[in-house]
Amino acid sequence: MGYALEITGKAVRQIEEAQALIPPGTQINIAFLGNETHAQRFNAARVIRACGFQPVPIISSRRLMSETDAATVISGYQEAAAPERFLFVGGDPDTPQGPYQNSMELMKSGVLKRFGITSIGIVAYPEGHPAIPTDTLWQALEWKRHFLNEAGVSFEITTQFVLDPMAIPAWLSELRARGIANLVRLGVNAPAPAGRLLTYARMFGTKANASILARYQMPDDPALITAPEPFLQVLKERLSNMDTGRIDAHLYPFGGIGIAAKWAQSWPGLA
């Protein structure tokens, strides 16, 4: 099992500082935050490429202000670093800032063909989504599968980060039973202060009730570092007798890129 990482435009210096710790060719997603500019995002892509890694820009559909904005973002990334893949998401804003309500509308707009995009990432939620019914999530995933197959565009799936390892086997079984055999990058938080991890869990709607946190061996002190070993041990046991298909990890580096990369070197199967 390999791993991917994620970085913001403002924090891209961390990639340069941790370059020696990260395997060449590692996929590094570039976040699409509301408090960053396109120029910062394009610069992050250039830095990632120059360091020998694969930049994967996240395109937040609801943050795009117009069709022109979408074209500016995608073409800007292509000029800056020629990404082999983009990751299409709905994005954080509850109200769209432009014409796209979700990533499906962006796909239907013709940007894939217009910009010669032949590979994308899409997202999934093994623990569910706080604002979207589970049936709707599966319908969207099926729609994307059929649309992308018809368009001749390959895709992989990156999941939201998960705290409950018990949620993944059932979701993965359902995915494979639906005939979706594509690579899945399971979202795992890299080592980070417990308080910060819980803040992100609340922000993203990840389940973090008392029983899950106890299973995760979450420290009481929010300043103490928590690492995903307990999560991964349980997950490994639960998946050991399953035909999981192709899976990798997507490390959410809430404690910083250097900490995530150093930890990955020490964990069997990720180094």
PyMOL commands that set and color helices and strands:
alter all, ss='L'
color gray80, all
select helices_A, chain A and resi 13-17+19-21+38-50+61-63+67-81+103-108+111-114+134-151+167-177+194-204+210-215+229-239+257-266
alter helices_A, ss='H'
color red, helices_A
select strands_A, chain A and resi 3-7+27-30+54-60+86-89+119-124+154-161+184-189+192-193+225-226+247-252
alter strands_A, ss='S'
color yellow, strands_A
deselect
rebuild
show_as cartoon
